[in-house]
C-alpha cells in the first residue's frame, strides 16, 4: 500500500515548492519559470505574488523583463492570462492550445458559423502584427470582412487560433495602457523553444505544486486524459487521507508537517488556490465557508495565510497620501502581531511614499476587490 501523506504534510510540501515557507534569492525569471507562470489577468496584483516569494523583490525588475520581452502575459493554463517566460510561452502554448479551443468553441462556436477559420486566423494575425489592437478594435476590423458575424466572437476566434500576448505598457508596474494584443511569434521573434511534451508539463507541475493527483494537474492545466501520462513517468506514489493516489518527483523535498509557515498576504488570483482539484491543503473548512460569501459579488478575495492555511482576507485603500491595509479575520488569528507586521512590510512595497495604517476587522470582506494601488496611480 502506498504510504500515507496527511493534509498538513501536503500543505508544507506545496508551500515549500511555492517559496512560501521562506523567500528565495532566485531571480524573477527563475521563479516565474519554476512556478510554471503566475495567473495574471489583472495588470498588477501578481507583483504581490512575486513579492511574497522573492527576498528583496523589486517591482521594477519584473517590469523590465516585460519590456524586454523576456516575460509575457498570454492565455495558457485554463485559457487564463498567465505571466510566463518567453521560453515557456513558446513551449507551453502548442500543448495547451486544446484548452483555449475547447473553451472558445463552447462559448462562441455558434457565433462563428460560416467563418473560414484558416482565413480568420490569417486575417487576424495580419491585423495584429501590423499594430497591436484591443479585442474591440480587432472585432470591428474583422467585421468588415465578416459583416454578418458578431465582432466579439470574431476577435475571440482569433484569440483561439493565434497565440496572442498582451503588449506593454499593460502590466508594467506604475503604468497603465490598453489591453492590446499581437501575435506571440512576432513579439518573441528571436526567442526559440521546442514544444513542451505532456510528460514535461506534468513534471513541471509537480515540481511547483506536488504531491498531487491526476485530477490536480488537470485542474491546473485545463488538459484532460493525463492519467496515462502520469502513470508512464518514474514517480513516487502516496495516498491522502481520503485514499486518493498522489504522485511526486522522486527527488522532491517534502518538509515535515511541523515546518514553520509564516503569515503571507496572497494576491487575488494566486495559483496556490487554483491549481488543485482538492484545495483543502491550503483552504480550511472555515475558509471554504467564508469564500462562499464572495459568490456573486465579482470580488476575488486576497487571502491571508496563517500557519499555511486561509484565515482571512485583506484589502487596501489609498486616500490623501495615506494607504490603509485592512485585515478581515474569518476566524481568530492567534499570531495577529506577525500578520500586522507582514501587512506593514507589504505596504512599504505597494506604496513606499505614503503614510501606512493597518486595521483589523472580524468577518468576511465584501468590499471592491480592486485596490487603487493596482492601477496607474501606484507609485
Secondary structure, DSSP 8 states (H G I E B T S, - for coil): --EE--HHHHHHHHHHHTT-SS-B-S-HHHHHHHTT-EE--SSSTHHHHHHTTBTT--HHHHHHHHHTTSEEEEE-GGG-EEEEEHHHHHHHHHHHHHHHHHHHHHHHTGGGTT--HHHHHHHHHHHHHHS-B-HHHHHHHHHTT-TTS-HHHHHHHHHHHS-EEE-TTTT-TT------EEEHHHHTTT-------HHHHHHHHHHHH-SB-HHHHHHHH-----HHHHHHS-EEEEE-TTS-EEEEETT-----TT-----EE--TT-GGGTS-SS-TTTS-HHHHHHHHTTTTTT----EEEETTEEEEEEEEEEETTEEEEEEEESS--TTHHHHHHHHHHHHHHH-TTSEEEEEEEES---S-S--GGGSTT--
